[in-house]
């Protein structure tokens, strides 16, 4: 109730959950909620510990494994995070949700480990699970750019050209409201410029 009506009272909510645990109520949901509260406080170690206890009680819960992976990333425990993400993916409750988890795992492979092949395979798996996931497609384009494969990057970006143009315009509006707006299918938009530069 405190979390619902008083979301800013994080410490008080943590105290209530811990009191429930003192009464011997060893419930995975309590640990899961505690993990999220600790993340809100940026207390990464307690968050990881709480999520780990939830996973210990309910090891086949994909959401608990996903949250534990995220807490491990915050603690810079990347190998442990990979293991938890992989388990969450194997459990696969929903293809769109699993695509998001694949996206996070691909980012670890690419950005942390520099393993572009594993990142690409994981992003491709995410795209197979949810072909409409623009974020994964753009990350795939970014990965190709990092690898120096400009043609593949352009192809990946072009599939979501409208989102890229809209994003670019929204950023420009924030920093330079007088800047010329990019138009979707014009010959001089940023996507066409990228193609010409290559």
C-alpha positions in Angstrom: 0.0 0.0 0.0 2.8 2.4 0.8 4.4 1.8 -2.6 1.1 2.6 -4.3 0.1 5.7 -2.4 3.4 7.0 -1.2 6.0 5.9 -3.9 8.5 8.4 -2.5 8.6 6.6 0.9 11.1 4.0 -0.2 12.8 3.6 3.1 9.5 3.1 4.9 8.4 0.5 2.4 11.7 -1.3 2.7 11.2 -1.4 6.5 7.7 -2.9 6.2 8.9 -5.6 3.8 11.8 -6.4 6.2 9.4 -6.7 9.1 7.3 -9.2 7.1 10.5 -11.2 6.6 11.2 -11.1 10.4 7.8 -12.7 11.0 9.0 -15.7 9.0 7.1 -14.8 5.8 9.8 -16.0 3.4 8.1 -15.0 0.2 9.6 -14.6 -3.2 7.4 -11.6 -4.0 8.6 -9.8 -1.0 12.2 -10.2 -2.1 11.3 -9.2 -5.6 9.7 -6.0 -4.4 12.6 -5.3 -2.1 15.0 -5.7 -5.0 13.1 -3.0 -7.0 13.0 -0.7 -4.0 16.7 -1.1 -3.4 17.3 -0.3 -7.1 15.3 2.9 -6.7 17.7 3.8 -3.9 20.6 2.9 -6.1 21.6 0.3 -3.5 22.9 -2.2 -6.1 24.2 -4.8 -3.7 21.1 -5.1 -1.6 19.0 -5.2 -4.8 21.1 -8.1 -6.2 20.8 -9.9 -2.9 17.1 -9.5 -2.7 16.5 -10.6 -6.3 18.9 -13.6 -5.7 16.7 -14.7 -2.8 13.6 -14.4 -5.0 15.3 -16.6 -7.6 16.4 -19.1 -5.0 12.8 -19.5 -4.0 11.3 -19.4 -7.5 14.1 -20.3 -9.9 11.9 -20.7 -13.0 10.4 -17.2 -12.8 11.7 -15.3 -15.8 11.0 -11.9 -14.3 13.0 -12.6 -11.2 15.9 -13.9 -13.4 15.7 -10.8 -15.6 15.6 -8.4 -12.6 18.6 -10.2 -11.0 20.5 -9.9 -14.3 19.8 -6.1 -14.3 21.0 -5.8 -10.7 24.1 -7.7 -11.6 24.8 -5.3 -14.5 24.4 -2.4 -12.0 27.1 -4.2 -9.9 29.2 -4.7 -13.0 28.9 -8.5 -12.6 28.5 -9.1 -16.3 29.1 -12.9 -16.5 26.4 -13.4 -13.8 24.1 -11.1 -15.7 24.6 -13.1 -18.9 23.7 -16.3 -17.1 20.5 -14.8 -15.7 19.4 -13.3 -19.0 20.0 -16.6 -20.7 17.9 -18.4 -18.2 15.1 -15.8 -18.5 15.2 -16.2 -22.3 15.0 -20.0 -22.1 11.9 -19.8 -19.9 10.4 -17.4 -22.5 6.9 -16.4 -21.2 6.2 -14.0 -24.2 8.0 -13.3 -27.4 7.9 -9.5 -27.1 9.2 -9.6 -23.5 11.9 -12.1 -24.5 13.0 -9.9 -27.4 13.6 -7.1 -24.8 15.7 -9.5 -22.7 17.6 -10.5 -25.8 18.2 -6.9 -26.5 19.8 -6.4 -23.1 21.9 -9.5 -23.5 23.1 -8.4 -26.9 24.1 -5.1 -25.5 26.3 -6.8 -22.9 27.9 -9.0 -25.6 28.6 -6.0 -27.9 29.3 -3.2 -25.5 31.0 -4.9 -22.6 32.6 -8.0 -24.1 33.2 -6.6 -27.7 31.8 -9.9 -28.9 30.1 -8.6 -32.0 29.1 -12.0 -33.4 27.3 -13.0 -30.2 25.7 -9.6 -30.0 24.5 -9.8 -33.7 23.1 -13.3 -33.1 21.3 -12.2 -30.0 19.9 -9.1 -31.7 18.8 -11.2 -34.7 17.0 -13.6 -32.2 15.3 -10.6 -30.7 14.2 -9.4 -34.2 12.8 -12.9 -34.9 10.8 -12.8 -31.7 9.5 -9.3 -32.3 10.1 -7.9 -35.8 8.4 -4.6 -34.8 11.0 -3.8 -32.0 12.6 -0.7 -33.4 15.1 -0.4 -30.5 16.6 -3.8 -31.4 16.8 -2.9 -35.1 18.6 0.4 -34.3 21.0 -1.4 -31.9 21.7 -3.8 -34.7 22.5 -0.8 -37.0 24.7 0.6 -34.3 26.5 -2.7 -34.0 27.2 -2.8 -37.7 28.5 0.7 -37.5 30.9 -0.3 -34.7 32.1 -3.2 -36.8 32.7 -0.9 -39.8 30.0 -2.6 -41.9 28.4 0.6 -43.2 26.2 -1.1 -45.8 24.6 -3.4 -43.3 24.2 -0.5 -40.9 22.4 1.6 -43.5 20.1 -1.3 -44.3 19.3 -1.8 -40.7 18.6 1.9 -40.2 16.6 2.3 -43.3 14.0 -0.2 -42.0 13.2 2.3 -39.3 14.0 5.5 -41.2 10.8 7.3 -40.0 11.7 6.6 -36.3 15.3 7.8 -36.8 14.1 11.0 -38.5 11.5 11.7 -35.8 14.1 11.1 -33.1 16.6 13.3 -34.8 14.0 16.1 -35.1 13.0 15.8 -31.4 16.6 16.1 -30.3 17.2 19.1 -32.6 14.0 20.7 -31.2 15.5 20.5 -27.7 18.8 22.0 -28.6 18.2 24.2 -31.7 14.5 25.0 -32.3 15.5 27.0 -35.4 17.2 24.1 -37.0 15.8 22.8 -40.3 13.6 19.8 -39.8 14.5 16.6 -41.5 11.9 15.3 -43.9 11.3 11.6 -44.3 11.8 10.9 -48.0 13.7 14.0 -49.0 17.0 13.7 -50.9 18.9 15.6 -48.2 17.7 13.9 -45.0 20.3 12.4 -42.7 19.8 8.9 -44.0 20.4 9.9 -47.6 23.4 11.9 -46.5 24.8 8.8 -44.8 24.4 6.8 -47.9 26.1 9.4 -50.1 29.0 9.7 -47.7 29.6 6.0 -48.0 
